[in-house]
């Protein structure tokens, strides 16, 4: 059970978080497509901000993954 508590701080947990964050890009792509179809500038701006948040989140998770290195909770 103690290993499960440290899952978010493990490499596999970080990979899972990255996948979940990247999955949000699908929703943003749909939002951009709909905004362009309807010529909705406000939705397009919202999609751009959401895309920036996804990119930032992935960058933070990537940095965390690099910091983990060999200190993986589930391995030791």
The first five atom37 places (N, CA, C, CB, O) and aatype in JSON, in Angstrom:
{
  "aatype": [20, 20, 20, 20, 20, 20, 20, 20, 20, 20, 20, 20, 20, 20, 20, 20, 20, 20, 20, 20, 20, 20, 20, 20, 20, 20, 20, 20, 20, 20, 20, 20, 20, 20, 20, 20, 20, 20, 20, 20, 20, 20, 20, 20, 20, 20, 20, 20, 20, 20, 20, 20, 20, 20, 20, 20, 20, 20, 20, 20, 20, 20, 20, 20, 20, 20, 20, 20, 20, 20, 20, 20, 20, 20, 20, 20],
  "atom_mask": [
    [1, 1, 1, 1, 1],
    [1, 1, 1, 1, 1],
    [1, 1, 1, 1, 1],
    [1, 1, 1, 1, 1],
    [1, 1, 1, 1, 1],
    [1, 1, 1, 1, 1],
    [1, 1, 1, 1, 1],
    [1, 1, 1, 1, 1],
    [1, 1, 1, 1, 1],
    [1, 1, 1, 1, 1],
    [1, 1, 1, 1, 1],
    [1, 1, 1, 1, 1],
    [1, 1, 1, 1, 1],
    [1, 1, 1, 1, 1],
    [1, 1, 1, 1, 1],
    [1, 1, 1, 1, 1],
    [1, 1, 1, 1, 1],
    [1, 1, 1, 1, 1],
    [1, 1, 1, 1, 1],
    [1, 1, 1, 1, 1],
    [1, 1, 1, 1, 1],
    [1, 1, 1, 1, 1],
    [1, 1, 1, 1, 1],
    [1, 1, 1, 1, 1],
    [1, 1, 1, 1, 1],
    [1, 1, 1, 1, 1],
    [1, 1, 1, 1, 1],
    [1, 1, 1, 1, 1],
    [1, 1, 1, 1, 1],
    [1, 1, 1, 1, 1],
    [1, 1, 1, 1, 1],
    [1, 1, 1, 1, 1],
    [1, 1, 1, 1, 1],
    [1, 1, 1, 1, 1],
    [1, 1, 1, 1, 1],
    [1, 1, 1, 1, 1],
    [1, 1, 1, 1, 1],
    [1, 1, 1, 1, 1],
    [1, 1, 1, 1, 1],
    [1, 1, 1, 1, 1],
    [1, 1, 1, 1, 1],
    [1, 1, 1, 1, 1],
    [1, 1, 1, 1, 1],
    [1, 1, 1, 1, 1],
    [1, 1, 1, 1, 1],
    [1, 1, 1, 1, 1],
    [1, 1, 1, 1, 1],
    [1, 1, 1, 1, 1],
    [1, 1, 1, 1, 1],
    [1, 1, 1, 1, 1],
    [1, 1, 1, 1, 1],
    [1, 1, 1, 1, 1],
    [1, 1, 1, 1, 1],
    [1, 1, 1, 1, 1],
    [1, 1, 1, 1, 1],
    [1, 1, 1, 1, 1],
    [1, 1, 1, 1, 1],
    [1, 1, 1, 1, 1],
    [1, 1, 1, 1, 1],
    [1, 1, 1, 1, 1],
    [1, 1, 1, 1, 1],
    [1, 1, 1, 1, 1],
    [1, 1, 1, 1, 1],
    [1, 1, 1, 1, 1],
    [1, 1, 1, 1, 1],
    [1, 1, 1, 1, 1],
    [1, 1, 1, 1, 1],
    [1, 1, 1, 1, 1],
    [1, 1, 1, 1, 1],
    [1, 1, 1, 1, 1],
    [1, 1, 1, 1, 1],
    [1, 1, 1, 1, 1],
    [1, 1, 1, 1, 1],
    [1, 1, 1, 1, 1],
    [1, 1, 1, 1, 1],
    [1, 1, 1, 1, 1]
  ],
  "atom_positions": [
    [[0.82, -1.2, 0.0], [0.0, 0.0, 0.0], [0.86, 1.25, 0.0], [-0.93, 0.0, 1.2], [0.49, 2.25, -0.61]],
    [[2.0, 1.21, 0.68], [2.85, 2.4, 0.71], [3.43, 2.71, -0.67], [3.98, 2.23, 1.73], [3.67, 3.87, -0.99]],
    [[3.65, 1.67, -1.48], [4.13, 1.91, -2.85], [3.06, 2.58, -3.69], [4.56, 0.59, -3.5], [3.37, 3.4, -4.54]],
    [[1.81, 2.24, -3.46], [0.72, 2.84, -4.21], [0.59, 4.33, -3.89], [-0.61, 2.12, -3.92], [0.21, 5.11, -4.76]],
    [[0.9, 4.73, -2.67], [0.82, 6.14, -2.3], [1.87, 6.96, -3.04], [0.99, 6.3, -0.79], [1.66, 8.14, -3.31]],
    [[2.99, 6.34, -3.37], [4.05, 7.05, -4.07], [3.96, 6.94, -5.58], [5.36, 6.55, -3.62], [4.9, 7.32, -6.28]],
    [[2.84, 6.42, -6.09], [2.71, 6.18, -7.53], [2.84, 7.46, -8.34], [1.37, 5.53, -7.82], [3.46, 7.45, -9.4]],
    [[2.28, 8.57, -7.86], [2.36, 9.83, -8.6], [3.79, 10.32, -8.72], [1.5, 10.9, -7.92], [4.12, 11.05, -9.66]],
    [[4.65, 9.92, -7.81], [6.03, 10.36, -7.85], [6.94, 9.31, -8.49], [6.52, 10.67, -6.44], [8.16, 9.37, -8.34]],
    [[6.35, 8.37, -9.2], [7.13, 7.35, -9.89], [7.17, 7.68, -11.38], [6.54, 5.94, -9.66], [6.42, 8.52, -11.87]],
    [[8.07, 7.0, -12.09], [8.16, 7.21, -13.53], [6.87, 6.81, -14.22], [9.34, 6.43, -14.12], [6.37, 7.53, -15.08]],
    [[6.33, 5.67, -13.84], [5.1, 5.21, -14.49], [3.93, 6.14, -14.18], [4.77, 3.79, -14.05], [3.09, 6.37, -15.04]],
    [[3.88, 6.67, -12.99], [2.84, 7.63, -12.64], [2.98, 8.93, -13.43], [2.87, 7.93, -11.16], [1.99, 9.53, -13.84]],
    [[4.23, 9.34, -13.63], [4.47, 10.55, -14.41], [4.1, 10.33, -15.87], [5.93, 10.99, -14.3], [3.51, 11.21, -16.5]],
    [[4.44, 9.15, -16.41], [4.05, 8.83, -17.78], [2.53, 8.83, -17.93], [4.63, 7.47, -18.2], [2.0, 9.31, -18.93]],
    [[1.85, 8.29, -16.95], [0.39, 8.26, -16.98], [-0.18, 9.68, -16.94], [-0.15, 7.43, -15.8], [-1.15, 9.97, -17.64]],
    [[0.4, 10.53, -16.13], [-0.04, 11.92, -16.07], [0.21, 12.63, -17.39], [0.68, 12.66, -14.93], [-0.62, 13.43, -17.84]],
    [[1.34, 12.34, -18.01], [1.65, 12.94, -19.31], [0.64, 12.48, -20.37], [3.08, 12.57, -19.76], [0.19, 13.28, -21.19]],
    [[0.28, 11.22, -20.33], [-0.7, 10.7, -21.29], [-2.06, 11.35, -21.08], [-0.81, 9.16, -21.17], [-2.74, 11.7, -22.05]],
    [[-2.45, 11.51, -19.84], [-3.73, 12.16, -19.55], [-3.75, 13.6, -19.98], [-4.03, 12.07, -18.07], [-4.75, 14.1, -20.5]],
    [[-2.64, 14.28, -19.77], [-2.55, 15.68, -20.19], [-2.57, 15.78, -21.71], [-1.26, 16.32, -19.63], [-3.25, 16.65, -22.27]],
    [[-1.84, 14.91, -22.37], [-1.81, 14.92, -23.83], [-3.18, 14.56, -24.41], [-0.75, 13.93, -24.35], [-3.55, 15.04, -25.49]],
    [[-3.93, 13.73, -23.71], [-5.27, 13.36, -24.15], [-6.17, 14.58, -24.23], [-5.88, 12.31, -23.21], [-7.1, 14.63, -25.04]],
    [[-5.9, 15.57, -23.39], [-6.66, 16.82, -23.41], [-6.48, 17.58, -24.72], [-6.26, 17.69, -22.26], [-7.32, 18.42, -25.07]],
    [[-5.41, 17.3, -25.43], [-5.15, 17.96, -26.71], [-6.22, 17.6, -27.74], [-3.76, 17.59, -27.24], [-6.5, 18.39, -28.65]],
    [[-6.81, 16.44, -27.61], [-7.88, 16.03, -28.54], [-9.07, 16.96, -28.39], [-8.3, 14.56, -28.27], [-9.65, 17.41, -29.38]],
    [[-9.43, 17.25, -27.16], [-10.54, 18.18, -26.9], [-10.25, 19.58, -27.41], [-10.84, 18.23, -25.42], [-11.13, 20.25, -27.93]],
    [[-9.0, 20.0, -27.25], [-8.62, 21.33, -27.74], [-8.69, 21.37, -29.26], [-7.21, 21.7, -27.25], [-9.13, 22.36, -29.84]],
    [[-8.24, 20.31, -29.91], [-8.3, 20.24, -31.38], [-9.74, 20.33, -31.88], [-7.64, 18.94, -31.9], [-10.03, 21.01, -32.86]],
    [[-10.64, 19.63, -31.19], [-12.06, 19.7, -31.56], [-12.61, 21.11, -31.35], [-12.88, 18.69, -30.74], [-13.41, 21.6, -32.14]],
    [[-12.17, 21.75, -30.26], [-12.63, 23.1, -29.95], [-12.13, 24.08, -31.03], [-12.13, 23.54, -28.54], [-12.88, 24.96, -31.44]],
    [[-10.9, 23.92, -31.48], [-10.36, 24.78, -32.53], [-11.13, 24.59, -33.83], [-8.86, 24.49, -32.76], [-11.48, 25.55, -34.51]],
    [[-11.4, 23.33, -34.16], [-12.13, 23.03, -35.39], [-13.52, 23.67, -35.37], [-12.25, 21.51, -35.59], [-13.96, 24.26, -36.36]],
    [[-14.21, 23.54, -34.23], [-15.55, 24.1, -34.1], [-15.5, 25.63, -34.14], [-16.2, 23.62, -32.8], [-16.36, 26.27, -34.74]],
    [[-14.49, 26.21, -33.49], [-14.37, 27.67, -33.45], [-14.1, 28.23, -34.84], [-13.25, 28.08, -32.49], [-14.64, 29.28, -35.21]],
    [[-13.27, 27.55, -35.6], [-12.99, 28.01, -36.96], [-14.2, 27.88, -37.86], [-11.82, 27.24, -37.56], [-14.48, 28.74, -38.69]],
    [[-14.93, 26.79, -37.68], [-16.13, 26.56, -38.49], [-17.17, 27.65, -38.24], [-16.73, 25.16, -38.19], [-17.83, 28.12, -39.17]],
    [[-17.31, 28.06, -36.98], [-18.31, 29.06, -36.61], [-17.75, 30.48, -36.59], [-18.88, 28.72, -35.25], [-18.47, 31.42, -36.26]],
    [[-16.48, 30.65, -36.93], [-15.82, 31.96, -36.88], [-15.97, 32.61, -35.5], [-16.4, 32.89, -37.96], [-16.24, 33.8, -35.39]],
    [[-15.78, 31.81, -34.46], [-15.94, 32.27, -33.08], [-14.55, 32.59, -32.5], [-16.67, 31.19, -32.21], [-13.8, 31.7, -32.1]],
    [[-14.24, 33.87, -32.47], [-12.92, 34.31, -32.01], [-12.71, 34.0, -30.53], [-12.75, 35.81, -32.25], [-11.61, 33.62, -30.13]],
    [[-13.73, 34.17, -29.73], [-13.61, 33.94, -28.3], [-13.29, 32.47, -28.01], [-14.9, 34.35, -27.58], [-12.44, 32.17, -27.16]],
    [[-13.95, 31.56, -28.69], [-13.65, 30.13, -28.52], [-12.25, 29.79, -29.02], [-14.68, 29.27, -29.26], [-11.57, 28.93, -28.44]],
    [[-11.82, 30.45, -30.07], [-10.48, 30.22, -30.6], [-9.42, 30.68, -29.59], [-10.31, 30.95, -31.94], [-8.39, 30.02, -29.41]],
    [[-9.66, 31.81, -28.95], [-8.75, 32.29, -27.91], [-8.74, 31.33, -26.74], [-9.16, 33.71, -27.44], [-7.68, 31.03, -26.18]],
    [[-9.91, 30.83, -26.36], [-10.0, 29.87, -25.27], [-9.22, 28.6, -25.61], [-11.47, 29.52, -24.98], [-8.54, 28.04, -24.75]],
    [[-9.32, 28.15, -26.83], [-8.6, 26.96, -27.26], [-7.09, 27.2, -27.23], [-9.04, 26.54, -28.67], [-6.32, 26.31, -26.86]],
    [[-6.66, 28.4, -27.62], [-5.23, 28.72, -27.6], [-4.69, 28.73, -26.17], [-4.98, 30.09, -28.27], [-3.59, 28.25, -25.91]],
    [[-5.48, 29.28, -25.25], [-5.07, 29.3, -23.84], [-5.02, 27.87, -23.29], [-6.03, 30.18, -22.99], [-4.11, 27.52, -22.55]],
    [[-6.0, 27.07, -23.65], [-6.02, 25.67, -23.21], [-4.83, 24.91, -23.78], [-7.34, 25.0, -23.64], [-4.23, 24.09, -23.08]],
    [[-4.5, 25.17, -25.02], [-3.34, 24.5, -25.63], [-2.05, 24.91, -24.93], [-3.25, 24.85, -27.14], [-1.17, 24.08, -24.71]],
    [[-1.95, 26.18, -24.57], [-0.77, 26.64, -23.83], [-0.67, 25.96, -22.47], [-0.81, 28.17, -23.66], [0.42, 25.62, -22.02]],
    [[-1.81, 25.77, -21.82], [-1.83, 25.08, -20.53], [-1.39, 23.62, -20.68], [-3.24, 25.15, -19.91], [-0.68, 23.1, -19.82]],
    [[-1.79, 22.98, -21.76], [-1.39, 21.6, -21.99], [0.11, 21.51, -22.24], [-2.16, 21.02, -23.18], [0.78, 20.63, -21.69]],
    [[0.62, 22.41, -23.05], [2.06, 22.41, -23.33], [2.86, 22.66, -22.06], [2.4, 23.47, -24.39], [3.86, 22.0, -21.81]],
    [[2.41, 23.61, -21.26], [3.08, 23.91, -19.99], [3.03, 22.71, -19.05], [2.45, 25.14, -19.32], [4.03, 22.38, -18.41]],
    [[1.87, 22.07, -18.96], [1.73, 20.9, -18.11], [2.64, 19.77, -18.54], [0.3, 20.42, -18.11], [3.26, 19.11, -17.7]],
    [[2.73, 19.54, -19.83], [3.63, 18.49, -20.34], [5.09, 18.83, -20.05], [3.43, 18.29, -21.84], [5.88, 17.95, -19.73]],
    [[5.45, 20.1, -20.17], [6.82, 20.52, -19.89], [7.16, 20.3, -18.42], [7.03, 21.99, -20.27], [8.27, 19.86, -18.09]],
    [[6.24, 20.61, -17.54], [6.46, 20.41, -16.1], [6.6, 18.92, -15.8], [5.3, 21.01, -15.27], [7.48, 18.52, -15.04]],
    [[5.73, 18.1, -16.39], [5.81, 16.66, -16.15], [7.1, 16.07, -16.72], [4.59, 15.96, -16.77], [7.69, 15.18, -16.11]],
    [[7.54, 16.58, -17.87], [8.8, 16.11, -18.45], [9.97, 16.46, -17.54], [9.0, 16.73, -19.85], [10.88, 15.65, -17.34]],
    [[9.95, 17.68, -16.99], [11.0, 18.08, -16.06], [11.0, 17.18, -14.82], [10.82, 19.56, -15.64], [12.05, 16.78, -14.34]],
    [[9.82, 16.86, -14.32], [9.72, 15.97, -13.16], [10.25, 14.58, -13.5], [8.25, 15.87, -12.69], [10.9, 13.94, -12.67]],
    [[9.97, 14.12, -14.7], [10.45, 12.82, -15.14], [11.98, 12.79, -15.18], [9.88, 12.47, -16.52], [12.6, 11.8, -14.79]],
    [[12.57, 13.86, -15.64], [14.03, 13.94, -15.68], [14.61, 14.0, -14.27], [14.48, 15.17, -16.48], [15.69, 13.45, -14.02]],
    [[13.92, 14.65, -13.36], [14.4, 14.75, -11.98], [14.34, 13.41, -11.26], [13.58, 15.78, -11.21], [15.18, 13.11, -10.4]],
    [[13.35, 12.6, -11.61], [13.21, 11.31, -10.95], [14.44, 10.44, -11.16], [11.96, 10.59, -11.45], [14.94, 9.82, -10.23]],
    [[14.91, 10.41, -12.41], [16.09, 9.62, -12.71], [15.95, 8.2, -12.21], [17.33, 10.27, -12.11], [15.03, 7.48, -12.6]],
    [[16.86, 7.8, -11.35], [16.87, 6.44, -10.82], [16.17, 6.34, -9.46], [18.28, 5.95, -10.69], [16.15, 5.27, -8.86]],
    [[15.6, 7.42, -8.98], [14.94, 7.42, -7.68], [13.48, 7.02, -7.8], [15.04, 8.79, -7.05], [12.62, 7.63, -7.16]],
    [[13.18, 6.01, -8.58], [11.82, 5.57, -8.81], [11.27, 4.89, -7.55], [11.75, 4.62, -10.02], [11.88, 3.95, -7.04]],
    [[10.15, 5.36, -7.08], [9.53, 4.85, -5.85], [9.14, 3.38, -6.0], [8.29, 5.68, -5.48], [9.34, 2.59, -5.07]],
    [[8.59, 3.0, -7.15], [8.11, 1.64, -7.32], [9.23, 0.62, -7.52], [7.18, 1.58, -8.48], [9.02, -0.58, -7.31]],
    [[10.4, 1.08, -7.91], [11.51, 0.14, -8.11], [12.25, -0.17, -6.83], [12.48, 0.69, -9.12], [12.83, -1.25, -6.69]],
    [[12.23, 0.74, -5.9], [13.04, 0.51, -4.7], [12.23, 0.5, -3.53], [14.09, 1.5, -4.53], [12.74, 0.32, -2.42]]
  ]
}
